Amino acid sequence: MAIGVFDSGIGGLTALQALVRALPGADIVYLADQANSPYGGRPGEEIVELVREGCERLFDRGCDLVILACNTAAAVTLRRLQQTWLPGYRARVGRPVNVLGLIVPTIEAATGVAWNEELERRDDKIEKLDILGIFSTPATATSRVYDIEIAKRSDAVAVFSEPCATLARQIEAGEDDAALRPVVEAHVATLARRIGRPPDRAILGCTHYEIIANLFRAALPPGTPLIHQPDATAEAIQRYLVRHPEYAAGG
């Protein structure tokens, strides 16, 4: 069988590259819904339907496991698909299939806390908050998935999200660094103004943004750590396949 990787466009290729490095023998099918890209400004119900259709297409191609390599898709649809659609679909096709996203591995990497672990609240005073900046599409920012889930796992991290309304569309259109650099710099500056200073760490919360990670590094203060979703996701999928041998990665 195979692993499916789904994105609204080319951004998920960064996750695909990381998966190929981590699982060099796996069969992987990549689906980019460029006809409807970008997802970030679309209504939630429309995103749910597009992602469901994409997952079905990958399952029909022989994939047992689909990775949503799109933050917007994962933030808006993943829990709903897992709870309300997948059980009936599994029964209909008669085989184990599943859909996973890249937000869970990213939050685990940001907090150092496994998804199923409960936070132990600290009694001592937190001397210094870790300020985490998240650059994402408007739909991901509106979902507040990072804010909510990180708060459940760490009371020493403060999350500030910066929605980047046009950036994924510009990257998808192939605009060059000269056009993208001022957009990235403006978003980094806006986030720093809201915080009162630059973030201590940053998440590029859209896989499209990984393609121009160099521009974010240049706009942020030197040495600001970036949490890379593709690598965190690939490592998490490796562990998942060990725990769930029913999802064969092919050969």
Secondary structure by P-SEA (a helix, b strand, c coil): cbbbbbcccccaaaaaaaaaaacccbbbbbbbcccccccccccaaaaaaaaaaaaaaaaaacccbbbcccaaaaaccaaaaacccaaaaaaaaccccccccaaaaaaaaacccccccccccccccccccbbbbbbbcaaaaaaaaaaaaaaaccccbbbbbbbbccaaaaaaaccccccaaaaaaaaaaaaaaaacccccbbbcccaaaaaaaaaaaaacccccccccaaaaaaaaaaaaaaacccccccc
